[in-house]
Amino acid sequence: MTVSRHRRLLGPRVTLLVGAVALLLAACDSDPDAGVDRTLTFDGPDAALLNGDEVAAASFTVVASGEDAHLDDIELLLNGDDITGDASVAGTELTWAPGELPDGDHEVTVQRTFEVEEGEDPVEPETLHSWAFAVDATPPEIEITAPDGAVVAGEPVTVAGTTEPGATVEVEGGSTTAGQDGAWEVELASAPDGTLTVVAIDAAGNRSDDDLRIVTVASRVSLDEYRAAHLTGCAWGFPALRDAVLEMVESGQLNAVQLDLKDESGIVNFDAQHELAQTLRPEMTGGCTFDLEEAVSTLHERGIPVIGRIVVYRDPVLVNWAWNNGFEEYATQTTDGNRWPSYAAGMANPANDDVNDYNIGIAEEAAKAGVDHILWDYIRRPEGPIENQVYPGLEGTIEEAVVDFVRDADERLAPYGVVHGASVFGIAATRPLEIAQDIPAMSAYLDYVAPMVYPDHWGPGEYGLANPNQSPYEIVYESLKSFQEATEGTRARVIPWLGDFGSREMDAGQYIRRQIDATVDNDIREFLLWNAGARYTVPAIPTLD
């Protein structure tokens, strides 16, 4: 607090220090009230840098006391502009509270003005006191860049990002200072499973925070390229079939395993805790289940990634239960109000939010258990004339509904750091409306598409081939070119499904080897092998170095 006394005296200005911050000033000899005491006291913030909270609480005060206490000749300026009219006056006390000020340098000045008679030269105001300070009321922005996706439980994790240069960053009891480029990182001994809060405090004391959702998984295996074989839930539990595939991995012919998590019959092959999965569990008869965490651990211990296949809209278990329990809207229907008849009347409705949540929820549980890929299957409408099909609740087209599904799945799976792809029909690259698979649109939200380019799935004349099933190399080669064109410029790459089941025209070994050769000749070194019974033509599968 500073005090100034103005006395109308002849002679030089006299300055006295009163207490720690008091200042006594004598008035100049032009004062007509010479000989009358007036003391002015100034009070305001002492800090050179004020944050938003400090500006909001700040006030600048001038108090007059003494025999001639008045404020008639006192003006208050902000950065040279008169703000006296914005101040409040109570008796002989003037107070100005800014409330808020823009970031930058500011000066609040108290000055005394002088009245002169008409015809006399004006007298410059006299500065009595000033406060010079800077304002930084903007909280530092926080961007968290790591970890990106799930982290392995119990292992160290680096939390990193950017904020205002020089700000202090606090994470789970650890702290660091952001560099000149704003970059920061904090190493944690192990990641908490849940929400982690990052706090940034800048030099002015402004504080901001951001929450990071940490998802932990038991383990994770990632490769640059994937070559896998299909295993059903039952095949996983049958040592002869499971071990044959694992031996192919050991020999270098494969490097991953595709394991069914929810199959064509609608059976969920592990004990999913999703509410609808638990409701449907008594309906899931005749299939096989396994301990998912144990399966993931078994494969990960060998360095083998797990590709979890989830059949989405072909689901007799769900549709039959829904139809009998008042949830008819879960089903794809005919124009006369019946269930669509294909696949045991078990085609679910892509436009239904509950159906989609059910499948994505199963995928989330699998991702948390350590499954490395989610591979969607049957994300399409049933074959047949679209004008005969009814999708309760559909807004827009059925193709758009399928794209909405992969978009929502992509968003919900992102925290788990899991890769996800979609099995699609071979014709989808050129004829998307036949089964509602718009490959370019879907590829914006997928890491890969897995076209089922099995030679026996093509009719005569496709790509100019009289009998595609007799030309496995040609049909696979040409169809994969179409898929590469359809996914160009998107984030998705192409990992084809190849059929290891032979044909009447050639032996199984030649049949599958020709498909693999066509894939490699398209500069694709990844594939998924399909055999419904999980019995593979081992000698025909090459080792791709």
N, C-alpha and C positions, 0 to 999 in steps of 0.2 A: 504494500500500500504506500502511495506517495502523497505527500502533503505539500501544497504551495500556498504561501501567504503573500498577498499583494498589498503593499502599503504605498500610498502616494507620497513619495519622498524625493527630494532633490538629490542628485548624485548617482553613482553607479549602482547596478543591480547587485544585491547581496544574496549569496546562496548559502544555506545552512542545511546540514544533515540532521534530520529529526528521527531518532530511533534507527532501525535497520533500513527502512525504505522510505522515510519521510523527507520531503524536500520543501524548504521555505523560500519563496521568491518575493522580492519587493517589486512593486509596480513601478512603471516608468513615470517621469515627472510630468507627463501630459495628463495624468489622472486628475480629473476635477475633484475627486473625493479624497485627495491626499490627507493622510492622517487618520483614515478610517481602516480598521483591520478587517480583512476577509481571508479566511483559510479555505483552500480547495483540496479536497482529498480524492485521489484516483484509485480505483480498484478494478482489476481485470486479470485475466489469465497470465501466468508467468511463463508458460511453456512456449518454446519456439516452434513446436509442431503439435497440431491438434488433430485428433481423429474425429470421426463422426459423432461419437457419444460426447466427447469433450466440447465440440462446437455446440451441440444441442444444449449442454448445461452451462455454457459460458454466458457471462454478462459483463458489461463495461459500465462503470458507475463513476459519476462525478458528484461529490457532496460539498456543498458550501456551508461554512460555519463562521461564526464571529459576529462583530457588531453590525457589519453590513453584508450579511449573508444573502447572496442572490446569484442567479444564473442567467441574468438578462443578457450578458455579453458573451456567453459560452456557446460554442458550436461544436458539434461532433461530426467528424468526417470519416468515411470509409473509402480508402484508396483515392482520396482527393474529392470525393463526392459528399455533399452535405446530407447527413442522415439524421440531423437533429429532430426533424419532424417525425421520425420513426421511433424516437425514444419516448419513454414514459417519464413524466415529471411528477414527483410527489413532494410538494413544498420546495425545499432547497436540495433535493436529490434527483438527479437525472440518471436513468438507467436504459441501456440499449442491450437487448438480447437477440442475437442474430438468428437463433433457431437452427439455421443451416447456412453454409457458405460453399461456393464452388471450390473444388480443389485448386491449390495454387498459393501464391504469396499474397498476403494482405497486410494492411496497416490501418489501424484505427487511431485517429488523432483528435486531441482536445485542443481547441484554439480559442483565444480571447479576441473579440472584435472591438473596434473603437469607432465611436460616433464622432463626426466632425461637423463643424458649422458649415453652412452653405458658403461656397467660395474658397474653403480651405482645401489643402491637398489631402487626399485620402491617406489613411495610415494602414499599413499592412497588418493583417492579424498576427497575433503573437502565439506561437506554438507553446502550449503549456505541458503537454504530455503526449506520449504515443506508445502504442503497443504494436510491434512488428512480429508477425508469425506466419507460418505456413499451415495450410489445411490439407490433410489427406483423409478424406471421409469415405473412400472407396475400399471396401473389403477386398482382400486378394482373391482372385479366381483360382480355383483348384481344378486341375485335370489329372485324373488317375490313369496311367497308361499300363501299369502292371500291378498284380498279375492279370493276365488276359485269359479268363477261363478258369477252370477248376485247378486246384493244387492238390498235391498228394499229401494226405494226412501225416503229421509227424515230421515232415521234412521242412528245412528252412525255406522261407519265401521272401522274395524281395518285393516290397511295395514301392512303386516309383511313379513319378509324374512331373508336372510343371506347375509353377505358381509365380507370384511376384518375386523378382530377384531380391535376395537378401532376407526374405521372410523366413521365420522360424516355422518348421513343420513338425508336428507331433503325431506319432502313430503308435498306439498301444504301449505307451510309456517310453518309447524311444523318440528321439528328436534329432533334427538336422537343420542345416541352413541352406536354403536354395541358392544355387550358384548365380553367376551373372546372367546366364541364359534362362534362369528360372527353374532349371532341372534339379530334382531332388530324388533321393531314394533312402529307404530305411529297411534294414535287414531284420527279419523276425526269426527267432529260433524255430518256431512252428506256427502254422497258420491257424487262427481260430475258425471254427465252423460257425458262420453266422455273419452278422453285420460288424464291420470294422469302420471306425470313424477316423478320418484324417482331418487335422486342424491346422490351419495356417494363420500366423499372426505377423503382420507387417511391422515396419519400423515405427509407424504411428500408433500401433496398438490395435488397429482394426483386425477383427477376427472373423474367420469364416470356416465352415466345416463341410465335409462331404462324406457320405456313407458309401462304403464299398461292400457289396455282398460277396462274401467268400464262400465258395463251395468246395468242400474237400471230398476227394475220392480215395479209395483204398490204394489204387495204383493206376497207371496209365502207360500205354505203349503206343508210340507213333512211328510211322514209316513214311518214306517219300513215295513209295509205290506199293500197291496192294494186289496180291494174287491169292485168292481164297477159294475154298470149296464150301458148298452148302451142307449144313448139318441140321436135321430136324431135332426137336426136343427129344424124340425117342432115340434117334441115332446117337445123340450125345450120351445117353444112358446105356448104349449097347457097345461094350468095349471093342468088339471087332471092327465096327464102323468108325468109331471115334479114333481108335489108335491108328487105323489105316491113313486117315487124314493127317494125324499128328506126325506120322512117319514121313509123309510127303513134305511136311514143313521141315523136318529134320534133314531131309535129303536136298533141300533147296528148291524143290519144284514149286512149293507154295510158301507163303510167309504170313498168312493170316487165316482165320477161321470165321466163316459166316454161320452164326448160330441163331436159330429161330427163337424169338421171344414171344411172338403171338402169330399163330399160323392160320392157314386157310380155313380151318374148321371153326375159328374163333376162340380157340383155347389159348390162354395166356400160359406160357411154359414155365413161369416162375411165380412165386407167391407175391404178386403185386398188391400193394396196400391201397391203391386207388379205391374210393368208395364203390364205384360201379363194378370194378373188378372183383371186389369182395362179394358184392350182391350176386354177381353172375357165377361165382365159383361153383356152386352146386350144379349149375347147368353144364359145366365143362367136363363132360364124361367121355371116356374112350381115348383121351390123349395122354401125353407124357409131360411131367414137370420135373424140374431139377433145381438144385440150390444155385442160384445165379452167382452169388458172391464166391462160392467155392469154384464154380466153373471159370469165372474171371481170374481168380487167383491161380488156378491150375495153368491157364494159358499164359498169363502174364509172367509167371515164374520162368517160363520158357521163352520169354520175349515175343510172344505171339499176340498181336492185337485182336480184339473181338469186334466183329461186325454183327450187330444185333438186328435181325430182320423183324419188322412189325408189319403184318398184313392189316391194312386199315379198313377199307370199306367192304371187303368180302368177309362177312362176319355172321354166320348163321346163329351162333350162340346169342349174340346181342340182339339181332333182329327178331328171332323167335321169342325170346323173353319179352322184348319190348312190345311185340304185337299182342302178346297174351296178357300184358299188364298195363294197358292204357297209354303206351308211349308209341303209337303208330307213326308219329312224325320222325322217329329214328330211322325209318325204313324208306328206301327208294320204292316208289309205288307206280302202279299203272293208272291209266286215266279213269278206270272204273272203280278205283279205291282199294284194289288188292295189292299185296306185296309183289314186287317185281319177281318173276318166277325163276330167274337164273340162279345157279349156285345154291340150290336147296332153299330158294326164297330168302336168301341171306345177304342181300346187298344193302348196306347201310346208306344213309342219306348224307352226302358231303356238305349239304347246307345246314346241318344241325350242329349247333354249338356243343351240345352234350356229347355227341358222338366224337367230335374232334377233340374235345377236352379229355375224353377217356383215352384215346390213343396217344396224345401228347403226354398225358400224365404217366402212362406206362413207360414212355420213352425217358421222361425225366428220372423216374426211379432207376431205370437201367443205367442211365448215364452216371448217376450218383454212385451206383454200385461198381463203376469202373468200366462199363462197356465203352469202347472207343469210337465206334460208329453206330449211328442209327440209320438203317436202310429201310425206307418205306416201300411197301408193295401194295398193289391194288389201290393206288390213289387215283381213281378214275371212275367214270360212270360205266355201267354195264354196256355191252354191245347191244345194238338194236336201234331202231328209229327213235331219235330224241323226242319226236312229237308224241310218242306213246309213253313217255316217262314223266313222272311227277315227283318233284323234290319239295316237300313242304318247307316253307320259309325261305325259299330261294329268292335272292335279290340279285339281279344281273344274270349272267350266264353261268352254266355249270362249269365251264372252263375257268371262269373267274373264281368260283368257289374252291376249286382244287388249288389254284394259285394262292388263295387266301390261307388255305391249310398249311402249305409249306412256308408261307411268310410267318404265320403265327408260331409254327414249330421252330423256325429259325430263331425267332425272338426269345422264346421260352427256353430253348436249349443253349443259348449263347453263354449263360453263366457257367455251364458245365464244361465248356471247352471241348465239346464233342463234335465230331464231324457228322454231317448227315447228307444222305443221298436218296435218290428215288429210282426204283425199278419202273421202267416205262416200256410201252409197246414199241416194237420196231417201226411200225407205221407212223408213230407220233411225230417223227421229224418232218414228215411231209404231209400228213393228214391228221392234224391235231383234233379236229372236230369229231372224228369217229369214236374217240374214247375220252374226250375232254382232257387231253394232256398237251397243253401249250408249252412246248419245250423252252423257247426263249424266255417266256414270262416266268416259268417255274425256275429256270436256271439262275435267275437273279437272287434267289433265296436258298440255293442248294450248293453244296460243295462238289457234288458230282451227280451226273445222271447215269443210270445203269440200264441201257437199252437191252431188251431181250431179243437179240438178233438170231435166235435159233433158226437154222435153215428150214426146219419143218414147219415153221410158223408162217411162211410166205406162200402166197398163191402163185400160180403160173403167170408169167409175164412181168413179175416185179423186177425192176431194174433191168428189163430186157432179157431175163432168164426164163427159159421155157419151164424148167423144173428146178427151182432154187434148192430143194433138198438134195439134188444131185450135184449141186455146185456150192458146197459150203464155203470155200474160199471166196468166190466171187460175191455171193450175197452178203457175207459179213463185211468184206472190204468195201463194197459200195454203200451199204447202209451206214457203216461207221463214218464214212465221209460226209453223209448227210447230217449225222448228229454233230460232227465237229463244226460244220457250218452253222447249225442251229444254235450251238452254245457259244459261238465266237463272240467275244466282247463281254461275256458274262463271267461270273466267278466260278461257274461249274466246269469241271472237266468230264471226260467220258471214260467210264469203266464198264465195259460190256459184260453182260451175261452170255456165256457160251454153253452150248448144250453138249454134255458128255453122256449121250445115250444112243449113239449110233443111228443107223438107218438101214433100210432094206437094200439100198444101193451100194453101200460100202461098209467096211468093218468099223467098229467103234474107235479104234486107234487112229485110223486115217481121218475119220470124220472130225474128231476133236482137234487133231493136230493141224488140219487145214484151217480151222477157225482161228486157232492161236496164231498161225502164220499170217493170216489176213489182218489180225489185230496188230501184230508187231509191225507189219508193213505199212500200217497207218500211223506209225510212230506212237502207238499206245502200248505200253509195257505192263498194263494192268488188266486183270480180268477176274470174273467170278464164275466158277464152274457150277453148273446145275445138273444134278441127277436126283430125281425125286426120292429114290431109295438110298441116297448117299453112298453109292457104289461107283467108284471112279476107275477109269482106264489108266492106271498108274504108269505103265511104260510109255504111254504116248505124251505125257506131260513133260515139256522140256524144262531145263534149268536155265533161267534168264539171268545172266551175270550182270 
